[in-house]
Amino acid sequence: MNSALICPGPGKSGTTLLHFMFSNIKGCYGPRYGKEYSFFAEDRDEPYESIFAVNGDAADVLRFEFSPYYTTFSGRSQQKKVVERIRNSVDNPFIIFAIREPVARSMSAYRHFLQSYSRFGRGRHSAEKRCLSDPYRQTFDQAVRSDQLVGCMLSDIVGIYVDSFGKDNVMFFFLEEAVASFDLFYDFVLDRTGFRVPNSRCGEKIPKVLEGRGLPRYYYSEDSDICIRGKDGREAYLPAGHFYICNDVGHEIVKDMDPEAAAACIQAQELWTREFSAGYQSDLFDDVFRQDFKKLSEYWVPGSYAGSIPDYFNWTYKEKVVPYADPDIDLLRNLSLPAV
């Protein structure tokens, strides 16, 4: 395959926005299996071009893949395998790294991870495979210092891509800057890559970046019904023995939950962090991210980005309290219980 535009992530930095914008430009084609397919995460039998619903290598066709999964690998050897698979599949790949203020990105990644883990358990993504016997037991501070998915260290990863494909083929998308000027960024991409795919969305409103989902919450009582109240003041009862996963991305009621597992989940959720002071965020940047971003900024040379670079090193932090997910009162009432 001649060329493609590939964004390795990281997640919660604008990859979904990029995928949406490019998907809605005529002549741009993303993976037919969806944004999260992550072709290069493992060895595949099929050729890379087979995942796109378009044939040929003409300059008026732009194939793109924005997969945040690629930067979740913590080992250098794993990152090199991803790069090697790209090199073996694409003759002239162009790489975009999505950059966001790292503390905000990490807080968002922590919450996003909790939403999936709280519903299904570690490494599971469906109710059929649900296993909640090992609930998530990390505070944000523990996660951001130990988990590449939450506290993503980028500079070494970017270095691997630059060494493999050259500085001319590596670009940067700064979320706080480019989200308000996508047309400028897209023109920059065309200029750098040589693709001839006009921006058919030019001048259209850029979708708002969604950041308002709440922290998941468990409800359970083995012996008595629980009265649950929503933010609008409505109430409903959860029957004894039922386990309710209150989650903005999918509410779940488990009727046969093991009491010991339920108790462990209730205990574990007390560790989940939802309050972040401005001082803590500032200290966290200095302690965890400043050195990595200083090294990362060495790659932000003129011609590798559009517009200007946000001043991440002098960021103004504000206290943040993440709300809990709002209970689905209608779902609870449909259990045929008396409503108050």
Secondary structure, DSSP 8 states (H G I E B T S, - for coil): --EEEEEEE-TTSSHHHHHHHHHTSTTEE-BTT-GGG-GGGS--SS-GGGGBS--S--TT-EEEEE-GGGGG--SHHHHHHHHHHHHHH-SEEEEEEEE--HHHHHHHHHHHHHHHHHHH-TT--SGGG---SS-----HHHHHHH-TTTS---HHHHHHHHHHH-GGGEEEEEHHHHTT-HHHHHHHHHHHH------TTTT-----------B-EEEE-SSS-EEEE-TTS-EEEE-TT-EEEE-TT--EEETT--HHHHHHHHHHGGG---EE-HHHHHHHIIIIIHHHHHHHHTT--TTSBSS----GGG-----EE--B----HHHHHTTT----
